[in-house]
Amino acid sequence: MRLLHKLNDEHVIPEKIKKMKVKNATRVFSKTMAATLSYSAQFSHYADGKTVSTTLKNTADIISFMDDLFDSVNGANTKNRGKPLRQAVTDKSPHIAFWQEAIKKI
C-alpha cells in the first residue's frame, strides 16, 4: 500500500471512477504502478504457491508502455528532466522512433 499511496477508490472501483478525469488514468498507468506490479511478480509465488509472476510482469510491461505513450504526447519542455519522452519533440528526441515501435505494439 505504501508504494501506491496515490491510488484510492476512484481509481479502481468502477462505480466510483470519474469518467472525465485524465489524472486518474495517468495514476493507474504510471511507472510507479508498473514497478509495483513488477516487484510483486518477484514474490507472488510465496503467497499462495501459485506462479502468477508472468501475468504480473506482462501487465507491468503494458502499464509501463502506456505511461511512455502518455509522456510522449504530453511533453512541453525542451529540457530532459528524467523522462526523455516527457520533453517536447525535437530532431534529437526519441519520439519518432518510439512512435514507430508503439504503432507496431498497438
C-alpha positions, 0 to 999 in steps of 0.5 A: 500500500505504501508504494501506491499511496496515490491510488484510492477508490476512484481509481479502481472501483468502477462505480466510483471512477470519474469518467472525465478525469485524465489524472486518474488514468495517468495514476493507474498507468504510471511507472510507479504502478508498473514497478509495483506490479513488477516487484510483486511478480518477484514474490507472488509465488510465496503467497499462495504457491501459485506462479502468477509472476508472468501475468504480473510482469506482462501487465507491468510491461503494458502499464509501463508502455502506456505511461511512455505513450502518455509522456510522449504526447504530453511533453512541453519542455525542451529540457530532459528532466528524467523522462526523455519522452516527457520533453517536447519533440525535437530532431534529437528526441526519441519520439519518432522512433518510439512512435514507430515501435508503439504503432507496431505494439498497438 
